[in-house]
């Protein structure tokens, strides 16, 4: 029952709800395939095509819920991975692409979700996405090919001996807790210098 989707509001069950809406989506696809087959036979026999307006209306009502729980499930899973895995195991380009895409999708469906339960879920995920966005530049800066000295210099900013990008204990979550985002401009400056050095060394090697 698509109407029941309007009552779901537990973000922690996002993966379960995403599985539920995926099942609905598969059912819609099967119905649409049957309609296409039925209409093609009507055409074959010179009969006017039957219009299934009710199904289209139900599908239009369903689509925002599908998008909501798709984004909620994917963000919940990926957000945890981005926060807790080693820096080298997190691709900042993929993170930025996902965050941008999900923000766009939620901004669109937020205008269509009128019920309190799904609207509150949408608002929470958007809030969490917006809270995470400022950390993307830090991830990008740390993904530059930094020397050990560069990593030590960055580590000193938060009273660490160094930054180990292969160590999950030096995850984004740990770096944020230690206050590294407050020194973002300095980290970016080091990363910029490192990138220029890397380019120059490559040119000399060529």
TORMI-731591 format. One record per residue: residue number from 1; residue in three letters; x, y, z of N, C-alpha, C in turn. Coordinates in Angstrom, 2 decimals. Example, Ala and Ser with C-alpha at 12.3 -4.5 7.8 and 13.67 -1.06 7.14 Angstrom:
BEGIN
{site 1,"ALA",{13.19,-5.69,7.80},{12.30,-4.50,7.80},{13.20,-3.30,7.80}}
{site 2,"SER",{12.85,-2.25,7.08},{13.67,-1.06,7.14},{12.90,0.03,7.87}}
END
This chain:
BEGIN
{site 1,"UNK",{0.84,-1.19,0.00},{0.00,0.00,0.00},{0.88,1.24,0.00}}
{site 2,"UNK",{0.85,1.99,-1.09},{1.68,3.18,-1.22},{1.35,4.21,-0.14}}
{site 3,"UNK",{0.09,4.30,0.25},{-0.33,5.27,1.26},{0.41,5.08,2.58}}
{site 4,"UNK",{0.78,3.83,2.88},{1.47,3.54,4.14},{2.86,4.19,4.19}}
{site 5,"UNK",{3.43,4.50,3.02},{4.76,5.12,2.98},{4.75,6.50,3.61}}
{site 6,"UNK",{3.57,7.12,3.68},{3.45,8.46,4.24},{3.62,8.48,5.75}}
{site 7,"UNK",{3.65,7.28,6.38},{3.75,7.21,7.84},{5.15,6.82,8.31}}
{site 8,"UNK",{6.04,6.48,7.38},{7.38,6.01,7.76},{8.28,7.19,8.12}}
{site 9,"UNK",{8.94,7.10,9.28},{9.76,8.24,9.71},{11.03,7.85,10.48}}
{site 10,"UNK",{11.39,6.58,10.47},{12.55,6.13,11.24},{13.79,6.06,10.33}}
{site 11,"UNK",{14.64,7.05,10.43},{15.83,7.12,9.58},{16.73,5.93,9.80}}
{site 12,"UNK",{16.78,5.43,11.03},{17.65,4.29,11.33},{17.19,3.02,10.61}}
{site 13,"UNK",{15.99,3.00,10.09},{15.49,1.86,9.32},{15.49,2.14,7.82}}
{site 14,"UNK",{16.32,3.10,7.42},{16.32,3.54,6.02},{16.59,2.41,5.04}}
{site 15,"UNK",{17.53,1.53,5.36},{17.84,0.43,4.43},{16.66,-0.52,4.28}}
{site 16,"UNK",{15.94,-0.76,5.36},{14.76,-1.63,5.30},{13.68,-0.98,4.45}}
{site 17,"UNK",{13.45,0.31,4.67},{12.43,1.03,3.90},{12.83,1.15,2.43}}
{site 18,"UNK",{14.13,1.29,2.18},{14.59,1.34,0.79},{14.31,0.02,0.10}}
{site 19,"UNK",{14.51,-1.09,0.82},{14.18,-2.40,0.27},{12.70,-2.50,-0.06}}
{site 20,"UNK",{11.87,-1.92,0.81},{10.41,-1.95,0.59},{10.03,-1.16,-0.66}}
{site 21,"UNK",{10.58,0.06,-0.81},{10.21,0.87,-1.99},{10.80,0.29,-3.27}}
{site 22,"UNK",{11.92,-0.42,-3.15},{12.48,-1.09,-4.33},{11.54,-2.20,-4.81}}
{site 23,"UNK",{10.92,-2.88,-3.87},{9.93,-3.92,-4.23},{8.74,-3.29,-4.94}}
{site 24,"UNK",{8.29,-2.15,-4.41},{7.19,-1.43,-5.06},{7.58,-1.02,-6.48}}
{site 25,"UNK",{8.80,-0.50,-6.61},{9.26,-0.04,-7.92},{9.30,-1.19,-8.93}}
{site 26,"UNK",{9.70,-2.36,-8.46},{9.74,-3.54,-9.33},{8.33,-3.93,-9.76}}
{site 27,"UNK",{7.38,-3.81,-8.84},{5.99,-4.13,-9.17},{5.45,-3.15,-10.21}}
{site 28,"UNK",{5.77,-1.88,-10.04},{5.33,-0.88,-11.02},{5.89,-1.19,-12.40}}
{site 29,"UNK",{7.13,-1.61,-12.43},{7.77,-1.93,-13.71},{7.06,-3.11,-14.39}}
{site 30,"UNK",{6.71,-4.12,-13.60},{6.03,-5.28,-14.16},{4.66,-4.88,-14.72}}
{site 31,"UNK",{3.93,-4.04,-13.97},{2.63,-3.57,-14.44},{2.78,-2.76,-15.72}}
{site 32,"UNK",{3.82,-1.91,-15.77},{4.03,-1.08,-16.95},{4.36,-1.95,-18.16}}
{site 33,"UNK",{5.16,-3.00,-17.95},{5.49,-3.92,-19.06},{4.24,-4.62,-19.57}}
{site 34,"UNK",{3.35,-5.00,-18.65},{2.10,-5.66,-19.05},{1.20,-4.69,-19.83}}
{site 35,"UNK",{1.16,-3.43,-19.37},{0.36,-2.42,-20.07},{0.89,-2.19,-21.48}}
{site 36,"UNK",{2.23,-2.11,-21.59},{2.84,-1.92,-22.91},{2.50,-3.08,-23.84}}
{site 37,"UNK",{2.56,-4.31,-23.31},{2.22,-5.49,-24.11},{0.74,-5.47,-24.50}}
{site 38,"UNK",{-0.12,-5.14,-23.54},{-1.57,-5.10,-23.80},{-1.91,-4.05,-24.86}}
{site 39,"UNK",{-1.29,-2.86,-24.72},{-1.55,-1.79,-25.69},{-1.04,-2.15,-27.08}}
{site 40,"UNK",{0.09,-2.87,-27.14},{0.62,-3.26,-28.45},{-0.32,-4.23,-29.14}}
{site 41,"UNK",{-0.98,-5.12,-28.37},{-1.94,-6.05,-28.96},{-3.21,-5.33,-29.39}}
{site 42,"UNK",{-3.60,-4.30,-28.59},{-4.76,-3.50,-28.99},{-4.49,-2.82,-30.34}}
{site 43,"UNK",{-3.28,-2.28,-30.47},{-2.89,-1.63,-31.72},{-2.89,-2.62,-32.87}}
{site 44,"UNK",{-2.39,-3.83,-32.61},{-2.31,-4.88,-33.62},{-3.70,-5.21,-34.18}}
{site 45,"UNK",{-4.68,-5.20,-33.28},{-6.04,-5.56,-33.70},{-6.90,-4.33,-34.04}}
{site 46,"UNK",{-6.23,-3.19,-34.17},{-6.95,-1.98,-34.58},{-7.86,-1.41,-33.52}}
{site 47,"UNK",{-7.58,-1.73,-32.26},{-8.40,-1.23,-31.16},{-7.75,0.00,-30.53}}
{site 48,"UNK",{-8.53,0.92,-30.00},{-7.94,2.09,-29.31},{-7.21,1.64,-28.04}}
{site 49,"UNK",{-6.10,2.31,-27.75},{-5.32,1.94,-26.56},{-6.04,2.33,-25.27}}
{site 50,"UNK",{-6.04,1.42,-24.31},{-6.59,1.70,-22.99},{-5.60,2.57,-22.21}}
{site 51,"UNK",{-6.11,3.61,-21.57},{-5.26,4.49,-20.76},{-5.40,4.12,-19.29}}
{site 52,"UNK",{-4.27,3.90,-18.66},{-4.25,3.45,-17.26},{-3.87,4.64,-16.38}}
{site 53,"UNK",{-4.73,5.62,-16.32},{-4.43,6.86,-15.59},{-4.26,6.64,-14.09}}
{site 54,"UNK",{-5.00,5.69,-13.52},{-4.90,5.42,-12.08},{-3.49,4.98,-11.71}}
{site 55,"UNK",{-2.91,4.11,-12.53},{-1.57,3.62,-12.25},{-0.56,4.77,-12.33}}
{site 56,"UNK",{-0.74,5.63,-13.30},{0.18,6.77,-13.45},{0.09,7.69,-12.24}}
{site 57,"UNK",{-1.12,7.89,-11.73},{-1.29,8.75,-10.57},{-0.65,8.14,-9.33}}
{site 58,"UNK",{-0.83,6.83,-9.16},{-0.23,6.14,-8.01},{1.29,6.20,-8.11}}
{site 59,"UNK",{1.82,6.00,-9.33},{3.27,6.05,-9.54},{3.80,7.45,-9.23}}
{site 60,"UNK",{3.08,8.48,-9.64},{3.50,9.86,-9.38},{3.53,10.15,-7.88}}
{site 61,"UNK",{2.58,9.56,-7.15},{2.56,9.71,-5.69},{3.71,8.95,-5.04}}
{site 62,"UNK",{4.03,7.81,-5.61},{5.06,6.93,-5.06},{6.48,7.45,-5.25}}
{site 63,"UNK",{6.76,8.04,-6.39},{8.14,8.41,-6.76},{8.89,9.23,-5.70}}
{site 64,"UNK",{8.28,10.25,-5.09},{9.02,11.01,-4.08},{9.45,10.16,-2.87}}
{site 65,"UNK",{8.60,9.19,-2.48},{8.96,8.31,-1.37},{10.15,7.43,-1.75}}
{site 66,"UNK",{10.14,6.97,-3.00},{11.26,6.14,-3.48},{12.56,6.95,-3.39}}
{site 67,"UNK",{12.54,8.15,-3.91},{13.74,8.99,-3.90},{14.20,9.28,-2.48}}
{site 68,"UNK",{13.25,9.58,-1.60},{13.57,9.88,-0.21},{14.33,8.73,0.45}}
{site 69,"UNK",{13.79,7.51,0.34},{14.41,6.39,1.04},{15.64,5.87,0.31}}
{site 70,"UNK",{15.71,6.09,-0.98},{16.94,5.77,-1.71},{18.09,6.63,-1.18}}
{site 71,"UNK",{17.87,7.93,-1.11},{18.91,8.85,-0.63},{19.21,8.60,0.84}}
{site 72,"UNK",{18.18,8.40,1.64},{18.37,8.18,3.08},{19.23,6.94,3.33}}
{site 73,"UNK",{18.93,5.85,2.62},{19.67,4.60,2.81},{21.11,4.76,2.34}}
{site 74,"UNK",{21.32,5.33,1.18},{22.67,5.47,0.63},{23.51,6.44,1.46}}
{site 75,"UNK",{22.90,7.55,1.86},{23.65,8.53,2.65},{24.01,7.96,4.02}}
{site 76,"UNK",{23.06,7.29,4.66},{23.32,6.72,5.99},{24.50,5.75,5.94}}
{site 77,"UNK",{24.51,4.91,4.91},{25.60,3.93,4.77},{26.92,4.59,4.42}}
{site 78,"UNK",{26.90,5.46,3.42},{28.14,6.08,2.95},{28.68,7.09,3.95}}
{site 79,"UNK",{27.81,7.80,4.62},{28.25,8.79,5.60},{29.07,8.14,6.70}}
{site 80,"UNK",{28.62,6.99,7.16},{29.37,6.26,8.18},{30.74,5.83,7.65}}
{site 81,"UNK",{30.77,5.36,6.41},{32.05,4.93,5.81},{32.98,6.12,5.61}}
{site 82,"UNK",{32.45,7.22,5.10},{33.28,8.41,4.88},{33.89,8.91,6.18}}
{site 83,"UNK",{33.13,8.78,7.26},{33.56,9.31,8.55},{34.58,8.43,9.26}}
{site 84,"UNK",{34.45,7.12,9.09},{35.22,6.21,9.95},{36.33,5.44,9.26}}
{site 85,"UNK",{36.36,5.40,7.92},{37.41,4.67,7.22},{38.66,5.52,7.08}}
{site 86,"UNK",{39.75,4.86,6.73},{41.01,5.58,6.50},{40.83,6.59,5.38}}
{site 87,"UNK",{41.53,7.71,5.46},{41.41,8.78,4.47},{41.65,8.26,3.06}}
{site 88,"UNK",{42.63,7.40,2.89},{42.95,6.88,1.56},{41.87,5.96,1.00}}
{site 89,"UNK",{40.95,5.53,1.85},{39.86,4.65,1.40},{38.60,5.43,1.03}}
{site 90,"UNK",{38.68,6.76,1.09},{37.53,7.61,0.78},{37.89,8.49,-0.41}}
{site 91,"UNK",{37.13,8.34,-1.49},{37.38,9.12,-2.71},{36.63,10.45,-2.64}}
{site 92,"UNK",{37.33,11.58,-2.50},{36.64,12.86,-2.35},{35.80,13.26,-3.55}}
{site 93,"UNK",{36.20,12.84,-4.75},{35.42,13.16,-5.95},{34.07,12.45,-5.91}}
{site 94,"UNK",{34.11,11.18,-5.50},{32.86,10.41,-5.38},{31.98,10.97,-4.28}}
{site 95,"UNK",{32.62,11.37,-3.18},{31.87,11.97,-2.06},{31.17,13.25,-2.52}}
{site 96,"UNK",{31.92,14.12,-3.18},{31.36,15.39,-3.64},{30.22,15.18,-4.64}}
{site 97,"UNK",{30.41,14.22,-5.55},{29.38,13.92,-6.54},{28.10,13.42,-5.87}}
{site 98,"UNK",{28.27,12.51,-4.91},{27.11,11.95,-4.20},{26.39,13.02,-3.40}}
{site 99,"UNK",{27.13,13.81,-2.66},{26.53,14.85,-1.83},{25.76,15.85,-2.69}}
{site 100,"UNK",{26.33,16.23,-3.83},{25.67,17.18,-4.73},{24.39,16.58,-5.31}}
{site 101,"UNK",{24.48,15.32,-5.77},{23.33,14.65,-6.37},{22.21,14.46,-5.35}}
{site 102,"UNK",{22.56,13.99,-4.16},{21.54,13.74,-3.13},{20.90,15.04,-2.66}}
{site 103,"UNK",{21.68,16.10,-2.55},{21.12,17.39,-2.15},{20.11,17.87,-3.18}}
{site 104,"UNK",{20.45,17.70,-4.46},{19.55,18.11,-5.54},{18.25,17.30,-5.49}}
{site 105,"UNK",{18.36,15.99,-5.31},{17.18,15.13,-5.26},{16.28,15.48,-4.07}}
{site 106,"UNK",{16.88,15.68,-2.91},{16.08,15.99,-1.73},{15.43,17.36,-1.84}}
{site 107,"UNK",{16.13,18.30,-2.43},{15.56,19.63,-2.63},{14.30,19.54,-3.51}}
{site 108,"UNK",{14.35,18.65,-4.50},{13.20,18.46,-5.39},{12.03,17.78,-4.67}}
{site 109,"UNK",{12.31,16.67,-3.98},{11.21,15.92,-3.34},{10.66,16.65,-2.12}}
{site 110,"UNK",{11.46,17.52,-1.51},{10.97,18.24,-0.33},{9.74,19.08,-0.66}}
{site 111,"UNK",{9.61,19.47,-1.91},{8.46,20.26,-2.35},{7.22,19.39,-2.57}}
{site 112,"UNK",{7.42,18.07,-2.61},{6.32,17.15,-2.91},{5.87,16.35,-1.70}}
{site 113,"UNK",{6.69,16.30,-0.67},{6.35,15.52,0.53},{5.59,16.41,1.51}}
{site 114,"UNK",{4.31,16.21,1.58},{3.45,17.07,2.40},{3.20,16.50,3.79}}
{site 115,"UNK",{3.28,15.16,3.93},{3.00,14.53,5.22},{4.16,14.78,6.20}}
{site 116,"UNK",{3.83,14.85,7.47},{4.82,15.19,8.50},{5.96,14.17,8.58}}
{site 117,"UNK",{5.62,12.87,8.51},{6.64,11.84,8.70},{7.74,11.89,7.63}}
{site 118,"UNK",{7.41,11.76,6.33},{8.46,11.82,5.33},{9.13,13.19,5.24}}
{site 119,"UNK",{8.37,14.26,5.50},{8.95,15.60,5.45},{10.02,15.76,6.52}}
{site 120,"UNK",{9.80,15.16,7.70},{10.78,15.27,8.78},{12.03,14.47,8.45}}
{site 121,"UNK",{11.86,13.32,7.78},{13.02,12.52,7.36},{13.84,13.31,6.33}}
{site 122,"UNK",{13.14,13.89,5.38},{13.80,14.67,4.34},{14.58,15.82,4.95}}
{site 123,"UNK",{13.97,16.51,5.91},{14.62,17.65,6.57},{15.86,17.22,7.32}}
{site 124,"UNK",{15.79,16.06,7.99},{16.94,15.58,8.77},{18.11,15.21,7.86}}
{site 125,"UNK",{17.82,14.49,6.77},{18.89,14.08,5.86},{19.52,15.31,5.20}}
{site 126,"UNK",{18.70,16.28,4.81},{19.23,17.50,4.22},{20.12,18.25,5.21}}
{site 127,"UNK",{19.70,18.28,6.47},{20.49,18.93,7.51},{21.83,18.22,7.69}}
{site 128,"UNK",{21.81,16.88,7.71},{23.05,16.11,7.86},{23.97,16.28,6.65}}
{site 129,"UNK",{23.38,16.32,5.46},{24.16,16.55,4.24},{24.84,17.92,4.27}}
{site 130,"UNK",{24.08,18.93,4.66},{24.63,20.28,4.73},{25.72,20.40,5.79}}
{site 131,"UNK",{25.58,19.63,6.87},{26.59,19.64,7.92},{27.88,18.97,7.44}}
{site 132,"UNK",{27.74,17.99,6.54},{28.91,17.26,6.06},{29.64,18.01,4.94}}
{site 133,"UNK",{28.93,18.77,4.14},{29.51,19.43,2.96},{30.82,20.17,3.25}}
{site 134,"UNK",{30.92,20.92,4.36},{32.16,21.67,4.61},{33.40,20.80,4.78}}
{site 135,"UNK",{33.21,19.49,5.01},{34.36,18.61,5.21},{34.93,18.08,3.89}}
{site 136,"UNK",{34.19,18.26,2.80},{34.66,17.76,1.50},{35.99,18.41,1.09}}
{site 137,"UNK",{36.17,19.74,1.23},{37.46,20.34,0.87},{38.63,19.77,1.67}}
{site 138,"UNK",{38.39,19.42,2.92},{39.45,18.82,3.74},{39.84,17.46,3.18}}
{site 139,"UNK",{38.84,16.66,2.84},{39.12,15.36,2.23},{39.91,15.52,0.94}}
{site 140,"UNK",{39.51,16.49,0.13},{40.18,16.71,-1.15},{41.65,17.13,-0.94}}
{site 141,"UNK",{41.87,18.01,0.02},{43.23,18.48,0.31},{44.12,17.33,0.80}}
{site 142,"UNK",{43.56,16.48,1.65},{44.33,15.37,2.21},{44.61,14.29,1.18}}
{site 143,"UNK",{43.85,14.29,0.07},{44.05,13.27,-0.95},{45.16,13.63,-1.94}}
{site 144,"UNK",{45.70,14.83,-1.82},{46.88,15.18,-2.61},{48.03,14.27,-2.18}}
{site 145,"UNK",{48.95,14.01,-3.09},{50.12,13.18,-2.76},{51.05,13.96,-1.84}}
{site 146,"UNK",{50.78,13.88,-0.55},{51.53,14.64,0.46},{52.75,13.86,0.94}}
{site 147,"UNK",{53.85,14.56,1.15},{55.06,13.92,1.67},{54.90,13.67,3.16}}
{site 148,"UNK",{55.79,12.87,3.71},{55.75,12.61,5.15},{55.92,13.90,5.95}}
{site 149,"UNK",{56.75,14.81,5.42},{56.94,16.08,6.11},{55.67,16.92,6.08}}
{site 150,"UNK",{54.98,16.89,4.95},{53.70,17.60,4.86},{52.71,17.05,5.89}}
{site 151,"UNK",{52.65,15.73,5.98},{51.71,15.08,6.91},{52.08,15.39,8.36}}
{site 152,"UNK",{53.37,15.49,8.64},{53.80,15.87,9.99},{53.41,17.31,10.30}}
{site 153,"UNK",{53.57,18.18,9.31},{53.22,19.58,9.51},{51.72,19.75,9.77}}
{site 154,"UNK",{50.91,18.96,9.04},{49.47,19.00,9.26},{49.13,18.43,10.63}}
{site 155,"UNK",{49.81,17.34,10.99},{49.57,16.73,12.29},{49.84,17.69,13.44}}
{site 156,"UNK",{50.88,18.50,13.30},{51.24,19.46,14.36},{50.12,20.46,14.62}}
{site 157,"UNK",{49.30,20.71,13.61},{48.20,21.67,13.78},{47.21,21.22,14.84}}
{site 158,"UNK",{47.13,19.91,15.06},{46.19,19.37,16.05},{46.92,18.59,17.15}}
{site 159,"UNK",{48.23,18.90,17.27},{49.06,18.26,18.30},{49.20,16.76,18.11}}
{site 160,"UNK",{49.20,16.32,16.86},{49.51,14.93,16.53},{50.92,14.88,15.96}}
{site 161,"UNK",{51.54,13.72,16.08},{52.89,13.57,15.53},{52.88,13.64,14.01}}
{site 162,"UNK",{51.86,13.01,13.43},{51.70,13.01,11.98},{50.28,12.59,11.62}}
{site 163,"UNK",{49.96,12.59,10.34},{48.68,12.07,9.84},{48.99,10.82,9.03}}
{site 164,"UNK",{48.36,9.71,9.40},{48.54,8.46,8.67},{47.27,8.21,7.86}}
{site 165,"UNK",{47.34,8.42,6.57},{46.15,8.35,5.73},{45.67,6.92,5.50}}
{site 166,"UNK",{46.44,5.94,5.91},{46.04,4.53,5.78},{45.51,3.96,7.09}}
{site 167,"UNK",{45.47,4.78,8.11},{45.06,4.31,9.44},{43.63,4.78,9.75}}
{site 168,"UNK",{42.69,3.84,9.95},{41.31,4.22,10.28},{41.21,5.06,11.55}}
{site 169,"UNK",{42.22,4.96,12.43},{42.19,5.78,13.64},{42.43,7.25,13.32}}
{site 170,"UNK",{42.94,7.52,12.13},{43.13,8.90,11.66},{42.06,9.24,10.63}}
{site 171,"UNK",{40.86,8.75,10.87},{39.73,8.96,9.96},{39.29,10.42,9.95}}
{site 172,"UNK",{38.39,10.75,9.04},{37.84,12.10,8.99},{37.18,12.45,10.32}}
{site 173,"UNK",{36.46,11.50,10.87},{35.77,11.73,12.14},{36.78,12.12,13.24}}
{site 174,"UNK",{37.91,11.41,13.27},{38.94,11.70,14.27},{39.57,13.06,14.03}}
{site 175,"UNK",{39.81,13.39,12.77},{40.42,14.67,12.43},{39.49,15.84,12.74}}
{site 176,"UNK",{38.20,15.64,12.49},{37.22,16.68,12.81},{37.14,16.88,14.32}}
{site 177,"UNK",{37.13,15.78,15.05},{37.07,15.86,16.51},{38.30,16.58,17.07}}
{site 178,"UNK",{39.45,16.38,16.39},{40.69,17.02,16.84},{40.77,18.49,16.45}}
{site 179,"UNK",{39.83,18.93,15.60},{39.77,20.34,15.24},{40.47,20.73,13.95}}
{site 180,"UNK",{40.84,19.76,13.11},{41.55,20.09,11.88},{40.76,20.99,10.93}}
{site 181,"UNK",{39.42,20.86,10.83},{38.68,21.77,9.94},{38.92,23.25,10.25}}
{site 182,"UNK",{39.26,23.55,11.50},{39.54,24.94,11.87},{40.82,25.47,11.22}}
{site 183,"UNK",{41.65,24.55,10.72},{42.91,24.93,10.07},{42.88,24.62,8.58}}
{site 184,"UNK",{41.66,24.57,8.02},{41.49,24.14,6.63},{42.33,24.97,5.66}}
{site 185,"UNK",{42.35,26.28,5.82},{43.09,27.13,4.88},{44.57,26.78,4.87}}
{site 186,"UNK",{45.12,26.45,6.05},{46.53,26.08,6.14},{46.78,24.71,5.51}}
{site 187,"UNK",{45.83,23.79,5.71},{45.95,22.45,5.10},{45.91,22.59,3.58}}
{site 188,"UNK",{44.99,23.41,3.09},{44.87,23.61,1.65},{46.12,24.26,1.07}}
{site 189,"UNK",{46.74,25.14,1.82},{47.98,25.78,1.36},{49.10,24.76,1.22}}
{site 190,"UNK",{49.22,23.86,2.20},{50.22,22.79,2.13},{49.92,21.87,0.96}}
{site 191,"UNK",{48.65,21.52,0.78},{48.25,20.64,-0.32},{48.55,21.29,-1.66}}
{site 192,"UNK",{48.29,22.58,-1.77},{48.57,23.31,-3.02},{50.06,23.30,-3.34}}
{site 193,"UNK",{50.89,23.52,-2.33},{52.33,23.49,-2.53},{52.80,22.09,-2.94}}
{site 194,"UNK",{52.21,21.08,-2.29},{52.57,19.69,-2.61},{52.19,19.35,-4.04}}
{site 195,"UNK",{51.02,19.80,-4.47},{50.56,19.50,-5.83},{51.47,20.17,-6.86}}
{site 196,"UNK",{51.88,21.39,-6.59},{52.79,22.10,-7.51},{54.13,21.38,-7.60}}
{site 197,"UNK",{54.60,20.90,-6.46},{55.87,20.15,-6.43},{55.73,18.85,-7.21}}
{site 198,"UNK",{54.61,18.16,-7.04},{54.36,16.91,-7.75},{54.33,17.13,-9.25}}
{site 199,"UNK",{53.69,18.20,-9.70},{53.62,18.52,-11.13},{55.00,18.82,-11.68}}
{site 200,"UNK",{55.78,19.61,-10.94},{57.13,19.97,-11.38},{58.01,18.72,-11.48}}
{site 201,"UNK",{57.94,17.84,-10.50},{58.75,16.61,-10.50},{58.36,15.72,-11.67}}
{site 202,"UNK",{57.07,15.65,-11.96},{56.61,14.85,-13.10},{57.13,15.40,-14.42}}
{site 203,"UNK",{57.13,16.73,-14.54},{57.62,17.37,-15.76},{59.12,17.10,-15.93}}
{site 204,"UNK",{59.85,17.14,-14.83},{61.29,16.88,-14.90},{61.57,15.43,-15.27}}
{site 205,"UNK",{60.74,14.52,-14.74},{60.91,13.09,-15.08},{60.63,12.82,-16.55}}
{site 206,"UNK",{59.66,13.57,-17.13},{59.31,13.39,-18.53},{60.41,13.94,-19.44}}
END
